[in-house]
Amino acid sequence: MTPAAAPLDLSATLRAAGYTEPELHRLLGITVPDDVGLLNQAPALERLARDYSAAATLIRLFFLETAEPEQHVARVLARRGCADLVALGMLRRRSGKLQARVRIDAVGGQYFVADRRFQGADRAALRLPNGDAVYPASSDSLMLRDAVVVPGARHLLDLCTGSGIQALQLAGSTERVVAVDVNPRAAAAADFNARLNGVENVDVRVGDLYAPVRGERFDVIIANPPFVASPYANAPSYHSGGPRGDRILRRIIAGLGRHLREGGRAFAITHLALRGGEDVQSVASKWFRDFPGRALVLVVETGTPVDLAAAQALFALGRGLEAYAAEVRRWVEYLRRRRIERVSVLLIAAERGVQRSVEVVDAQPRVLPIPLAPAPVERIKKWLG
Ligand SMILES: C[S@@+](CC[C@H](N)C(=O)[O-])C[C@H]1O[C@@H](n2cnc3c(N)ncnc32)[C@H](O)[C@@H]1O
């Protein structure tokens, strides 16, 4: 089956209708797409209740993934546009309503089609090939994108491309990007997204990490690999990074020497699950033992196994609170059995060159609480005299 071709005018239509990142943030009060999850999808919908503007209609359809009356969608996309998107496999018609078969995230002036967050993947959407669900643009995607510095880079490699977000966001500031994903469905979605955004210098390849770029060298290598220390051995390809979270990342770092040009840079994001007595420095030093250059590892957040379990188990909420509680226990037991005591989120930058070092920096936000107004109890005491 050949995946559908992205209609060139769709992104212009979405933009003209106000389906843009600033408008999404303003109308929903969010800063990253996954600020709306299963827990708060309903309140997010309520924020837009009785808002029949073009932007709100498209947010419900493509971002909150609810079915919209066809006449509302037709006011934005016209009857013909609705019919075209149904034929394309992007929308489905059911009892007078239209439902999106993929989600669309608006990020940095571009659009990213991926599998749905709330409704589950629609396998035949856009005639995408079979494969694990395509990871939608999320906070980790954006944290990595914001950390990448690529002045003058001509030849870029995006490993684990998923929806293609890293490759496409950087395509404008470089000559050529190769984007690789092991999941054919993700690679097809990245290709669709390149065309959706009119980007012509991204070459998407299917394969395991460096296999599709054997013998090639790059100025910049970016990777957002699967990094969750997960109890699920058969998890979707975007998810599990083995018991410590670094199973794929270690292979990515091991290949940097072969694929980075002299002076070339690499950027990655990962989780790292640590046992008592272990520290980031000793693990990171092992990762970069054979790397001919220097590396900076920023610890941007650290949590307990319970924090990780509470967040990762959220997917089970759709089956009810009992299912969620069971899932939290499963994750906590898995991490405890492996004697994991904390899980850090790391941002990694590396540069190939003569200097060899691995520097770990605690970059967790330090917040100083400064009360701007007296506490309620102080006001009550003052009022009482
Ligand atoms: C967390 S998602 C990241 C997607 C995207 N780069 C982003 O920043 O949102 C990880 C992606 O890595 C891909 N992947 C997993 N193992 C891989 C491998 N061995 N080689 C290439 N891609 C892989 C998955 O299919 C998935 O699309």
The ligand as an SDF file (V2000), in Angstrom:
LIG
                    3D

 27 29  0  0  0  0  0  0  0  0999 V2000
   10.6520    8.9700   21.3360 C   0  0  0  0  0  0  0  0  0  0  0  0
   10.4020    8.7450   19.6020 S   0  0  0  0  0  0  0  0  0  0  0  0
   11.1150   10.2600   19.0190 C   0  0  0  0  0  0  0  0  0  0  0  0
   10.4740   10.7960   17.7740 C   0  0  0  0  0  0  0  0  0  0  0  0
   10.9590   12.1880   17.3410 C   0  0  0  0  0  0  0  0  0  0  0  0
   12.3660   12.1940   16.9790 N   0  0  0  0  0  0  0  0  0  0  0  0
   10.6860   13.2370   18.3930 C   0  0  0  0  0  0  0  0  0  0  0  0
   11.6330   13.8940   18.8360 O   0  0  0  0  0  0  0  0  0  0  0  0
    9.5040   13.4140   18.7590 O   0  0  0  0  0  0  0  0  0  0  0  0
   11.6200    7.5170   19.2350 C   0  0  0  0  0  0  0  0  0  0  0  0
   11.6290    7.0160   17.7940 C   0  0  0  0  0  0  0  0  0  0  0  0
   12.7520    6.1230   17.6650 O   0  0  0  0  0  0  0  0  0  0  0  0
   12.4260    5.0820   16.7640 C   0  0  0  0  0  0  0  0  0  0  0  0
   13.3740    3.9780   16.9810 N   0  0  0  0  0  0  0  0  0  0  0  0
   13.3880    3.0740   17.9850 C   0  0  0  0  0  0  0  0  0  0  0  0
   14.4190    2.2170   17.8470 N   0  0  0  0  0  0  0  0  0  0  0  0
   15.0980    2.5990   16.7300 C   0  0  0  0  0  0  0  0  0  0  0  0
   16.2480    2.1080   16.0680 C   0  0  0  0  0  0  0  0  0  0  0  0
   16.9120    1.0570   16.5410 N   0  0  0  0  0  0  0  0  0  0  0  0
   16.6530    2.7240   14.9310 N   0  0  0  0  0  0  0  0  0  0  0  0
   15.9620    3.7960   14.4430 C   0  0  0  0  0  0  0  0  0  0  0  0
   14.8510    4.2970   15.0360 N   0  0  0  0  0  0  0  0  0  0  0  0
   14.4270    3.7240   16.1670 C   0  0  0  0  0  0  0  0  0  0  0  0
   10.9830    4.7810   17.0990 C   0  0  0  0  0  0  0  0  0  0  0  0
   10.3310    4.0750   16.0640 O   0  0  0  0  0  0  0  0  0  0  0  0
   10.4330    6.1910   17.3590 C   0  0  0  0  0  0  0  0  0  0  0  0
    9.8890    6.7330   16.1830 O   0  0  0  0  0  0  0  0  0  0  0  0
  1  2  1  0
  2  3  1  0
  2 10  1  0
  3  4  1  0
  4  5  1  0
  5  6  1  0
  5  7  1  0
  7  8  2  0
  7  9  1  0
 10 11  1  0
 11 12  1  0
 11 26  1  0
 12 13  1  0
 13 14  1  0
 13 24  1  0
 14 15  1  0
 14 23  1  0
 15 16  2  0
 16 17  1  0
 17 18  1  0
 17 23  2  0
 18 19  1  0
 18 20  2  0
 20 21  1  0
 21 22  2  0
 22 23  1  0
 24 25  1  0
 24 26  1  0
 26 27  1  0
M  CHG  2   2   1   9  -1
M  END
$$$$
